Amino acid sequence: MKTTLAKKETVTRNWYVVDATDQVLGRLSVRIANVLRGKHRATFTPHVDTGDFVIVVNADKIRVTGKKEQDKDYMFYSGWMGGVKHRSLGDFRKNKPEFIIQHAVKGMLPKNRLAAGMLKRLKVYAGSEHPHEAQEPKEFSF
């Protein structure tokens, strides 16, 4: 039996919408990363970007377990001495809730040239509305 490898030209991309309401951050991020990578398909090929588009709505209603709301820190370093800034997950939930899911999914994607293209196909929105109705996204069942 011959193994078929996917090619960049033959990949057809689907659009999926995911509701993040009361979903645990880590478990949801793993599922999103697998769809972006294309691991849910039978034609998955590691060296070809075979993933689909993912729209995440209600990012501000994501759930975390334990005391992560106060204890989880995101660190940013400017490159200058003393240029380290720490922000908690609670700060990001108030100001920029899309970042929480984008950051978690980015960490679960491969560290290679394909990851940037995969991350561009992730669309995260804080509310329940999104501007991608024309693509007719399907509900992704986990």
Backbone bond lengths (Angstrom), bond angles and torsions (degrees), N, CA, C in turn:
res aa  C-N    CA-C-N  psi(-1)  N-CA   C-N-CA  omega(-1)  CA-C   N-CA-C  phi
1 M - - - 1.442 - - 1.522 109.04 -
2 K 1.305 116.78 137.40 1.443 122.03 -175.61 1.531 110.85 -94.04
3 T 1.315 116.24 138.04 1.459 121.18 177.83 1.516 109.12 -86.30
4 T 1.325 116.58 127.84 1.456 119.92 178.41 1.519 108.70 -98.17
5 L 1.307 116.08 131.51 1.455 122.01 177.55 1.523 108.99 -106.97
6 A 1.303 115.86 136.56 1.461 120.44 179.91 1.524 109.86 -71.30
7 K 1.321 115.18 149.29 1.453 121.40 175.75 1.522 108.39 -116.91
8 K 1.311 116.25 154.24 1.453 121.47 -178.11 1.526 111.35 -58.86
9 E 1.324 116.95 -34.64 1.466 121.14 -176.32 1.527 112.67 -75.46
10 T 1.317 118.04 -24.90 1.462 121.14 -174.47 1.520 113.80 -94.66
11 V 1.329 118.25 -2.29 1.465 120.94 -176.62 1.525 109.88 -78.74
12 T 1.331 116.15 127.79 1.467 120.82 172.61 1.523 107.24 -106.66
13 R 1.311 115.74 129.24 1.460 120.77 -174.37 1.524 110.60 -100.91
14 N 1.317 116.05 133.17 1.456 123.27 175.76 1.521 109.06 -101.91
15 W 1.321 115.75 162.43 1.456 121.97 176.79 1.518 108.21 -112.61
16 Y 1.337 116.26 131.91 1.458 122.11 178.08 1.519 109.25 -125.29
17 V 1.321 115.52 145.69 1.461 120.96 175.74 1.525 108.16 -116.05
18 V 1.332 115.69 136.32 1.462 122.44 -177.65 1.518 107.99 -125.55
19 D 1.332 116.18 131.18 1.460 121.11 176.51 1.526 107.75 -95.81
20 A 1.337 116.98 119.54 1.466 121.91 -175.05 1.522 112.93 -89.02
21 T 1.315 118.46 7.19 1.465 121.07 -178.34 1.520 110.27 -62.12
22 D 1.326 116.26 122.59 1.476 124.62 177.58 1.525 113.36 57.74
23 Q 1.314 118.14 26.14 1.463 121.95 173.71 1.527 107.85 -94.66
24 V 1.323 117.30 142.59 1.464 121.34 177.90 1.525 108.16 -73.97
25 L 1.324 117.15 133.80 1.459 123.13 -171.20 1.525 112.83 -56.35
26 G 1.314 118.41 -50.94 1.461 121.08 -175.90 1.516 113.04 -66.15
27 R 1.311 116.41 -43.78 1.466 120.43 -178.21 1.527 111.45 -67.40
28 L 1.322 116.71 -38.56 1.459 120.39 177.33 1.527 110.50 -67.55
29 S 1.326 116.80 -40.50 1.465 121.14 -178.15 1.524 111.90 -64.33
30 V 1.311 117.75 -37.02 1.462 121.04 177.42 1.524 110.49 -63.06
31 R 1.322 116.72 -44.13 1.464 120.61 -179.28 1.523 111.10 -66.42
32 I 1.325 116.97 -40.46 1.463 120.68 178.18 1.518 110.36 -64.65
33 A 1.335 117.24 -43.44 1.465 121.28 -179.87 1.524 110.98 -62.17
34 N 1.321 117.62 -37.90 1.465 120.43 178.70 1.525 111.57 -66.49
35 V 1.327 117.62 -37.15 1.469 120.62 178.34 1.527 109.85 -70.52
36 L 1.326 117.24 -42.46 1.469 120.21 178.40 1.523 111.44 -62.33
37 R 1.302 116.21 -34.10 1.462 121.31 -179.26 1.523 112.41 -80.78
38 G 1.335 117.27 -27.02 1.455 121.60 179.23 1.507 113.68 97.99
39 K 1.329 117.76 15.03 1.462 120.75 -177.57 1.527 113.22 -72.45
40 H 1.329 117.24 -11.33 1.469 120.14 179.07 1.531 111.18 -83.97
41 R 1.306 117.93 -4.20 1.468 122.06 -178.40 1.528 111.28 -97.91
42 A 1.312 115.16 155.12 1.460 119.78 176.12 1.523 111.28 -74.73
43 T 1.339 116.61 -20.75 1.461 120.74 -178.09 1.527 112.58 -96.86
44 F 1.326 117.95 24.72 1.464 121.15 -178.44 1.528 110.50 -61.60
45 T 1.310 115.33 129.80 1.449 122.75 176.34 1.528 107.15 -130.35
46 P 1.335 118.52 124.20 1.466 119.96 -172.55 1.524 114.71 -62.03
47 H 1.324 118.24 -32.92 1.465 120.08 -174.88 1.537 113.08 -94.44
48 V 1.349 117.42 6.38 1.464 121.88 178.09 1.523 107.78 -124.46
49 D 1.322 116.44 139.67 1.454 121.78 179.17 1.530 109.03 -80.19
50 T 1.337 116.88 98.67 1.464 121.60 -175.79 1.524 112.27 -109.44
51 G 1.316 117.81 15.47 1.457 121.43 -174.15 1.513 114.54 -79.32
52 D 1.322 114.78 174.87 1.457 123.21 -177.95 1.529 110.29 -114.17
53 F 1.334 115.70 172.39 1.452 122.32 175.51 1.523 108.72 -82.54
54 V 1.336 116.84 141.51 1.458 121.87 178.82 1.524 108.50 -129.49
55 I 1.334 115.81 127.24 1.460 122.76 175.78 1.526 106.77 -109.41
56 V 1.319 116.98 123.03 1.462 121.85 178.81 1.524 108.01 -109.43
57 V 1.321 116.58 123.06 1.461 121.32 177.57 1.528 109.14 -111.99
58 N 1.323 116.43 160.87 1.468 123.91 -177.94 1.523 112.13 58.63
59 A 1.316 116.83 45.11 1.464 121.32 179.71 1.522 111.57 -66.08
60 D 1.317 117.45 -23.37 1.459 120.02 179.93 1.526 112.38 -76.03
61 K 1.334 118.03 -10.83 1.459 121.52 -179.25 1.523 112.41 -104.31
62 I 1.329 117.26 18.67 1.467 121.94 178.96 1.533 108.77 -67.54
63 R 1.322 116.88 149.96 1.458 121.21 -177.31 1.518 109.62 -111.50
64 V 1.317 116.37 140.71 1.462 121.78 172.92 1.520 107.57 -123.21
65 T 1.316 116.68 152.72 1.454 120.89 -176.97 1.523 109.86 -99.50
66 G 1.299 115.90 161.64 1.457 121.31 177.12 1.518 112.35 68.15
67 K 1.342 116.19 -146.15 1.463 121.79 -178.16 1.522 111.34 -102.76
68 K 1.340 116.98 29.02 1.463 120.09 -176.87 1.524 112.82 -66.42
69 E 1.307 117.71 -24.74 1.464 120.35 -179.77 1.530 111.23 -57.78
70 Q 1.335 117.44 -37.20 1.459 120.59 178.49 1.526 112.19 -100.21
71 D 1.341 117.78 -34.71 1.462 120.97 -170.03 1.518 114.39 -87.04
72 K 1.326 118.83 -28.38 1.462 120.37 -176.98 1.517 109.50 -72.57
73 D 1.324 116.22 124.88 1.460 122.81 -178.04 1.514 110.68 -115.60
74 Y 1.317 115.76 141.96 1.455 122.57 170.44 1.521 106.41 -109.21
75 M 1.346 117.18 128.64 1.456 121.49 -176.27 1.522 109.73 -107.84
76 F 1.314 116.30 135.86 1.456 122.65 177.14 1.521 107.77 -125.26
77 Y 1.316 116.78 133.30 1.460 121.22 -177.51 1.514 108.96 -123.98
78 S 1.335 116.46 124.90 1.464 121.77 -175.25 1.526 112.16 -80.75
79 G 1.330 117.23 -17.79 1.458 120.37 -175.93 1.511 112.31 100.46
80 W 1.309 117.36 -11.09 1.452 122.56 178.16 1.528 109.71 -98.07
81 M 1.325 115.70 158.96 1.453 120.62 178.01 1.523 109.82 -63.39
82 G 1.306 116.89 128.55 1.456 120.69 -179.13 1.514 113.21 76.09
83 G 1.333 117.45 12.37 1.452 121.10 -176.67 1.511 113.97 -93.11
84 V 1.324 117.39 33.08 1.454 121.49 -179.91 1.526 108.81 -96.14
85 K 1.336 116.29 131.33 1.459 121.17 176.77 1.524 108.40 -123.94
86 H 1.301 116.24 138.14 1.464 122.29 177.34 1.521 108.60 -116.75
87 R 1.317 116.48 133.16 1.454 122.64 175.65 1.525 108.08 -128.44
88 S 1.313 116.95 139.74 1.457 120.28 -179.90 1.527 110.00 -88.06
89 L 1.301 115.14 165.85 1.459 120.53 178.53 1.526 110.55 -64.05
90 G 1.314 116.85 -34.06 1.463 120.46 178.41 1.521 112.30 -63.92
91 D 1.351 117.17 -36.86 1.471 120.54 176.46 1.518 110.76 -63.67
92 F 1.328 116.18 -43.62 1.458 119.30 -179.45 1.522 111.91 -68.85
93 R 1.315 117.60 -32.38 1.466 119.76 178.27 1.527 110.51 -62.97
94 K 1.339 117.04 -35.75 1.463 121.01 179.15 1.527 112.12 -76.12
95 N 1.335 117.37 -45.17 1.457 121.58 -169.96 1.523 114.61 -94.60
96 K 1.335 117.86 -42.93 1.461 121.03 -174.41 1.533 109.64 -147.38
97 P 1.336 118.45 74.74 1.466 120.49 -174.60 1.525 114.11 -67.55
98 E 1.329 117.95 -19.16 1.465 119.89 178.57 1.522 111.47 -64.74
99 F 1.336 116.17 -32.75 1.463 121.21 -176.97 1.514 111.88 -61.38
100 I 1.326 118.20 -34.59 1.467 121.67 -176.18 1.527 110.30 -59.40
101 I 1.322 116.78 -48.42 1.469 120.32 -178.42 1.522 110.64 -73.06
102 Q 1.335 117.70 -41.18 1.463 120.09 179.71 1.519 111.24 -60.67
103 H 1.312 117.50 -41.95 1.458 121.73 -178.87 1.528 111.04 -66.90
104 A 1.323 117.00 -41.95 1.462 120.83 -179.69 1.528 111.48 -66.23
105 V 1.335 116.72 -41.88 1.469 120.21 -179.73 1.522 110.82 -69.62
106 K 1.329 117.28 -39.02 1.462 120.77 179.58 1.524 111.24 -59.59
107 G 1.327 116.83 -38.20 1.459 120.53 178.73 1.516 113.47 -68.85
108 M 1.329 117.89 -18.99 1.461 121.57 -178.45 1.523 113.29 -98.20
109 L 1.322 117.55 -3.63 1.456 121.21 177.13 1.528 109.32 -87.12
110 P 1.330 118.07 159.16 1.462 119.70 179.82 1.526 111.05 -65.48
111 K 1.324 115.46 151.51 1.462 120.50 -179.75 1.529 108.50 -93.59
112 N 1.323 116.65 74.14 1.458 121.22 179.01 1.521 110.01 -149.20
113 R 1.325 117.69 -169.83 1.459 121.54 -175.97 1.518 113.09 -69.82
114 L 1.315 118.01 -21.75 1.463 120.53 -178.38 1.524 112.30 -76.69
115 A 1.322 117.75 -21.70 1.464 120.99 -172.44 1.521 112.46 -64.35
116 A 1.321 118.92 -35.76 1.466 120.97 -178.63 1.522 110.95 -64.01
117 G 1.325 117.32 -40.88 1.462 120.64 177.55 1.512 112.31 -67.78
118 M 1.332 116.63 -35.10 1.459 120.27 177.94 1.521 110.70 -66.53
119 L 1.330 116.48 -41.32 1.454 120.41 -177.46 1.522 111.93 -69.67
120 K 1.331 117.82 -26.84 1.464 120.58 177.30 1.522 111.59 -68.39
121 R 1.316 117.42 -22.72 1.461 121.21 179.86 1.521 112.95 -86.63
122 L 1.332 117.20 2.52 1.464 121.63 175.98 1.521 108.78 -96.28
123 K 1.330 116.83 120.83 1.460 122.95 179.48 1.527 107.57 -117.06
124 V 1.333 117.18 117.05 1.459 121.74 -175.73 1.526 109.19 -117.44
125 Y 1.342 116.78 133.06 1.454 122.72 -179.33 1.522 109.44 -131.98
126 A 1.333 116.08 139.78 1.464 121.42 -177.45 1.526 111.36 -70.84
127 G 1.311 118.01 -39.53 1.465 121.12 -178.10 1.516 112.30 -91.54
128 S 1.339 114.44 -168.67 1.465 119.32 -178.19 1.526 112.72 -91.49
129 E 1.326 118.14 -3.14 1.464 122.12 -179.51 1.527 110.66 -100.57
130 H 1.349 115.83 146.29 1.465 121.09 174.82 1.524 108.90 -145.16
131 P 1.332 117.92 152.12 1.468 121.14 -175.40 1.533 114.39 -89.41
132 H 1.330 118.55 22.55 1.459 120.98 -174.73 1.528 112.72 -111.64
133 E 1.312 117.18 32.71 1.470 120.64 179.62 1.531 111.48 -66.73
134 A 1.318 117.87 -28.67 1.463 121.11 -178.36 1.528 112.11 -65.90
135 Q 1.331 117.28 -24.90 1.466 120.84 179.70 1.531 112.10 -81.66
136 E 1.322 117.43 -5.65 1.464 123.60 -179.74 1.531 112.12 50.75
137 P 1.335 116.49 64.43 1.462 119.01 -178.82 1.530 111.84 -69.94
138 K 1.336 114.60 145.57 1.460 121.10 177.95 1.520 108.82 -96.71
139 E 1.315 115.95 151.22 1.461 120.87 174.94 1.523 108.37 -71.95
140 F 1.322 116.51 126.87 1.466 119.34 179.90 1.504 109.30 -90.82
141 S 1.311 116.97 122.43 1.475 121.57 -178.97 1.520 108.81 -95.60
142 F 1.334 115.24 128.47 1.464 119.98 -178.54 1.491 110.15 -96.28
